[in-house]
Amino acid sequence: VLARAMLLVVRVGAPTLLLDVSGLADASARPVTAAMTRLFEHRRMGQVELAVIGAAAPVAERWRRAAEAHTVATTWFERFDDALAHAARRAGLGIVRRS
């Protein structure tokens, strides 16, 4: 799944990849950790900011260290709408929020 997401980001030249992990039963499971490692190692990730939504503190800290080791820029959000607004701003788009 992450490889497909990366292909889409590269194809359209998106500056930010949104990754919502709030629905994962165990974000620290071995398959998830392996997928994140492959994502951080991707040669184009240095050009893309990874915006992670809903990661628990221990997982976020582990992923933050891994991202830094691979010089991947990350931002961390609790809410998807905040991450989406951030990504839109980075892409030069404006989003108007209504209360």
Backbone hydrogen bonds, N-H to C=O, Kabsch-Sander energy under -0.5 kcal/mol:
donor,donor_aa,acceptor,acceptor_aa,energy
5,A,1,V,-2.2
6,M,2,L,-2.4
7,L,3,A,-2.2
8,L,4,R,-2.1
9,V,5,A,-2.3
10,V,6,M,-2.6
11,R,7,L,-2.6
12,V,8,L,-2.1
13,G,9,V,-1.2
14,A,9,V,-1.7
17,L,49,E,-2.9
18,L,16,T,-0.5
19,L,51,A,-2.9
21,V,19,L,-0.8
21,V,53,I,-2.7
22,S,53,I,-0.5
24,L,21,V,-1.4
29,A,26,D,-1.8
33,T,29,A,-2.6
34,A,30,R,-2.6
35,A,31,P,-2.1
36,M,32,V,-2.5
37,T,33,T,-2.2
38,R,34,A,-2.3
39,L,35,A,-2.2
40,F,36,M,-2.9
41,E,37,T,-1.9
42,H,38,R,-0.7
42,H,39,L,-1.1
45,M,42,H,-1.5
47,Q,44,R,-2.0
48,V,45,M,-1.1
49,E,15,P,-2.8
50,L,73,A,-3.0
51,A,17,L,-2.8
51,A,49,E,-0.6
52,V,50,L,-0.7
52,V,75,T,-2.6
53,I,19,L,-2.7
54,G,77,F,-2.4
60,A,56,A,-3.1
61,E,57,A,-2.4
62,R,58,P,-1.8
63,W,59,V,-2.8
64,R,60,A,-2.6
65,R,61,E,-2.1
66,A,62,R,-2.1
67,A,63,W,-2.9
68,E,64,R,-2.4
69,A,65,R,-2.1
70,H,66,A,-1.1
70,H,67,A,-0.6
71,T,68,E,-1.4
72,V,67,A,-2.9
73,A,71,T,-0.5
75,T,50,L,-2.2
77,F,52,V,-2.8
83,A,79,R,-1.6
84,L,80,F,-2.8
85,A,81,D,-2.2
86,H,82,D,-2.0
87,A,83,A,-2.6
88,A,84,L,-2.5
89,R,85,A,-2.3
90,R,86,H,-2.2
91,A,87,A,-1.5
92,G,89,R,-1.4
93,L,88,A,-3.2
97,R,95,I,-0.5
